[in-house]
Amino acid sequence: MRLTLVQRRGCGLCEEMLGELGRLARTLELPAIEVVDVDSDAELNRRYGLNVPVLLLDGALVCRQRLDAAELARLLGAASRSAAEPSHPAQRSE
């Protein structure tokens, strides 16, 4: 799993979300957080523009502008359960 924070330099909300993620990491196991500047990538800029910060989990949107800790925890739990399931369920014999 991979968390990506799409942010912009000098963005107060971006700094706030990064700080909240740091505090959340004390109580919830989080994957490493990659911080990406929206202005460094034309595709990210086209996709998110002024709607930063954006938090992504494996490329999927978790939240924008404000951290939704409950949604992040839900998605992390779902991803963990999915990873723990066998890829080929055992067939029952009758």
HUHUWO-V655271 format. One record per residue. PHI is phi in whole degrees, 0 to 359 (* if undefined). Layout:
# HUHUWO-V655271
((PHI) (PHI))
This chain:
# HUHUWO-V655271
((*) (217) (259) (233) (255) (269) (219) (228) (301) (81) (270) (297) (296) (295) (297) (296) (295) (298) (296) (296) (296) (298) (292) (297) (296) (286) (243) (226) (289) (250) (293) (303) (255) (264) (258) (236) (278) (302) (279) (271) (220) (300) (294) (298) (296) (295) (286) (248) (45) (272) (274) (249) (284) (231) (252) (241) (244) (51) (86) (263) (297) (258) (196) (231) (66) (232) (291) (255) (297) (295) (293) (299) (298) (298) (294) (296) (296) (295) (294) (294) (296) (296) (291) (277) (285) (294) (287) (233) (299) (294) (274) (275) (263) (257))
